[in-house]
Amino acid sequence: MKKLQYIFVLGLFIVLSSLQATNSDKLDMTNLDEVKLEKMILSQVNLLRKKKRLKTLRLDSILSYAASDQADYLLKKNRLTHNQPNKKKKTPIDRTDFYGGNFEYVGENVAYTYYNKSVNSAQFKNKVEIITTYAQLANHFYWLWKNSKPHYKNIVDREFELTSIRFSYDKKRQKIYAAQVFGAK
């Protein structure tokens, strides 16, 4: 009887723990945890790089400024682009130079998706999903980039050793933009 009670209590603890983890993973767009989201995407990117026997990417503060700048620009223009009209920030390498970087080689991935709305799955064809958690959002951005030839090329480029991913979001449209900048010194 005590063994049965122990198993029941253990099972209840596991269920409640998983519910708590799910609630803490829920997206809160009034207070988006960009660091958490960045780490979740980077974890998937680095897992792929390890499988390909490439060095894992490390975070870089200069690339963070450049990625944030581009994510904000995408939101302002409400479209995807790698260029800006400001000559000092026109291209990804111009932006890293603007923020004090000294990179030989720079790449950039950009994407957007919607949260709390139906979107086509980036991972599975003919599947629709509603993104409501950090894990779903990180997975969605990862697969958007993995399934795009030029973005995938940046992810597995052996020259890149540094990166950062930043986000901007439109609460009214429930749309979130991501910019990932890669650098090689």
C-alpha positions, 0 to 999 in steps of 0.5 A: 500500500505504501509503495502504491502511495509513493508511486501516486505521489511521485506521479502527481509531482511529475505531472505538476512539475511539467505543468509548472514548466509549461506555464513558465515557458508561455510567451509573455509579449509584454515582457519578452525574455530575449535572452531565453529565446536566443539561448533556445534557438542557439542551442538548436543551431549548435546541436546541428553544428556539432552533428556537422563537426563544426565549432559551436557559435558563441554569443557576441555583444557587438553582434547583439547590437547589430541584430537588435538594430536590424530587428527594430528596422524590420519592425519599423518597415514591416517587412524582411530585408537585409539592407537599410537606407542609412549608409552607415548601417546599409549592410550587415557588415556596415552595422557591425562596423557601426557598433565597433566590430572588427569582423572579416566576414558577416552573415545575417538571417532574418525571419518573422512569424506570428504568435497566438495565431495559426501559422504553417509549421516550419518543421512539418509540411501540411501542419498548422500550429499556434505558437504560444510558448518559448519552445515553440517560437524558438523551434519555429525560427530554427526550422524557418532558417534551417529549411531556407538554403541561404539561411542554412548556409549561414548556420553551417558556415565553418568560418562563423564563430560568433553570433547573436539573435535579437527580436522585435514584435508588433503587439497589434499584429501579433508578429515577431521579427528575428535577426541573427547576425554571424561573425568571423574574425 
